[in-house]
């Protein structure tokens, strides 16, 4: 892998890691009814006195990063198929 390719991979990973943060935060807040339901019906501690617990945010953050990384890998795979690399 050349220096340019390494820099590009670093930039994409950095964009995925930082871009997932606000999305995870917003989604965690939007899903408050789901977290309440989860706690009330299934007994899974998910709501604290000031909102969703940390694990709710980290779950959403991990999910977004997984989705974006899989999309990036799929995009790279399709690009290699088109270019013949």
RADA-V552636 format. One record per residue. N is the residue number from 1. RES is the residue in three letters. SS is DSSP state (H for helix, E for strand, L for the rest). OMEGA is omega in radians with two decimals (* if undefined). BURIAL is + if it has 16 or more other ideal C-beta (glycine too) atoms within 10 Angstrom, else -. Layout:
BEGIN
N_RES_SS_OMEGA_BURIAL / N_RES_SS_OMEGA_BURIAL
END
This chain:
BEGIN
1_UNK_L_-3.12_- / 2_UNK_L_3.12_- / 3_UNK_H_3.13_- / 4_UNK_H_3.14_- / 5_UNK_H_3.11_- / 6_UNK_H_3.12_- / 7_UNK_H_3.13_- / 8_UNK_H_3.10_- / 9_UNK_H_3.11_- / 10_UNK_H_-3.13_- / 11_UNK_H_3.13_- / 12_UNK_H_3.14_- / 13_UNK_H_3.10_- / 14_UNK_H_3.10_- / 15_UNK_H_3.13_- / 16_UNK_H_-3.10_+ / 17_UNK_H_-3.11_- / 18_UNK_H_3.13_- / 19_UNK_H_3.14_- / 20_UNK_H_-3.09_+ / 21_UNK_H_-3.11_- / 22_UNK_H_3.10_- / 23_UNK_H_3.13_+ / 24_UNK_H_3.14_+ / 25_UNK_H_-3.12_- / 26_UNK_H_-3.13_- / 27_UNK_H_3.13_+ / 28_UNK_H_3.13_+ / 29_UNK_H_-3.14_- / 30_UNK_H_-3.12_- / 31_UNK_L_3.13_+ / 32_UNK_H_3.11_- / 33_UNK_H_3.10_- / 34_UNK_H_-3.13_- / 35_UNK_H_3.10_+ / 36_UNK_H_3.11_- / 37_UNK_H_-3.13_- / 38_UNK_H_-3.14_+ / 39_UNK_H_-3.07_+ / 40_UNK_H_-3.04_- / 41_UNK_H_-3.06_- / 42_UNK_H_3.11_- / 43_UNK_L_3.12_- / 44_UNK_L_-3.11_- / 45_UNK_L_-3.08_- / 46_UNK_L_3.13_+ / 47_UNK_E_3.05_+ / 48_UNK_E_-3.12_- / 49_UNK_L_-3.11_- / 50_UNK_L_3.11_- / 51_UNK_E_-3.13_- / 52_UNK_E_3.10_+ / 53_UNK_L_-3.09_+ / 54_UNK_H_-3.07_- / 55_UNK_H_3.10_- / 56_UNK_H_3.11_+ / 57_UNK_H_-3.08_+ / 58_UNK_H_3.06_- / 59_UNK_H_3.13_+ / 60_UNK_H_3.13_+ / 61_UNK_H_3.11_+ / 62_UNK_H_3.12_- / 63_UNK_H_3.10_- / 64_UNK_H_3.13_+ / 65_UNK_H_3.11_+ / 66_UNK_H_3.14_- / 67_UNK_H_-3.11_- / 68_UNK_H_3.12_+ / 69_UNK_H_3.09_- / 70_UNK_H_3.09_- / 71_UNK_H_3.13_- / 72_UNK_H_3.12_- / 73_UNK_H_3.12_- / 74_UNK_H_3.12_- / 75_UNK_H_3.13_- / 76_UNK_H_3.11_- / 77_UNK_H_3.12_- / 78_UNK_H_3.13_- / 79_UNK_H_3.11_- / 80_UNK_H_3.13_- / 81_UNK_H_-3.13_- / 82_UNK_H_-3.10_- / 83_UNK_H_3.11_- / 84_UNK_L_3.12_- / 85_UNK_L_*_-
END
